[in-house]
Amino acid sequence: MMEDHVHGTMDTSTQEKTFEGFVKFSARAVIAFLVVLLLLAMFNA
């Protein structure tokens, strides 16, 4: 059978690392997208 779960005892270190990586990737992707848009605006205008 299942053990009784005690609130606050789950190890979330893997989820925290994954979320940190996702946030870093998202931030870098947004910056890269903005740079591409800026370059397109500068050289296509």
ZAKOL-728065 format. One line per 5 residues: their letters; for each residue x negated, z negated, y of C-alpha. Coordinates in nm, 4 decimals. Last residue first. Example, Ala and Ser with C-alpha at 12.3 -4.5 7.8 and 13.67 -1.06 7.14 Angstrom:
<sites>
sa	-1.3670 -0.7140 -0.1060; -1.2300 -0.7800 -0.4500
</sites>
This chain:
<sites>
anfma	-1.4621 4.2766 4.9993; -1.5798 4.3384 4.6455; -1.9195 4.1699 4.6773; -1.8238 3.8424 4.8436; -1.4812 3.7952 4.6866
llllv	-1.6132 3.8750 4.3399; -1.9014 3.6324 4.3908; -1.6619 3.3575 4.5031; -1.4318 3.4193 4.2071; -1.7256 3.4026 3.9678
vlfai	-1.8457 3.0796 4.1285; -1.4944 2.9337 4.1032; -1.4742 3.0209 3.7342; -1.8147 2.8651 3.6677; -1.7073 2.5452 3.8447
varas	-1.3811 2.5340 3.6473; -1.5676 2.5897 3.3202; -1.8186 2.3157 3.4050; -1.5398 2.0683 3.4749; -1.3556 2.1615 3.1565
fkvfg	-1.6683 2.1287 2.9439; -1.7500 1.7867 3.0892; -1.3902 1.6686 3.0393; -1.3832 1.7952 2.6800; -1.7155 1.6293 2.6014
eftke	-1.5907 1.2970 2.7385; -1.2695 1.3363 2.5358; -1.4673 1.3950 2.2166; -1.6934 1.0961 2.2829; -1.3905 0.8737 2.3502
qtstd	-1.2145 0.9950 2.0345; -1.5221 0.9170 1.8268; -1.5593 0.5707 1.9831; -1.1944 0.4811 1.9206; -1.2438 0.2170 1.6511
mtghv	-0.8981 0.0671 1.5882; -0.8661 -0.3099 1.6346; -0.6443 -0.3190 1.9438; -0.3129 -0.3875 1.7699; -0.3565 -0.5296 1.4204
hdemm	-0.2364 -0.2919 1.1537; -0.1119 -0.4425 0.8294; -0.2713 -0.2694 0.5343; -0.0943 0.0156 0.3651; 0.0000 0.0000 0.0000
</sites>
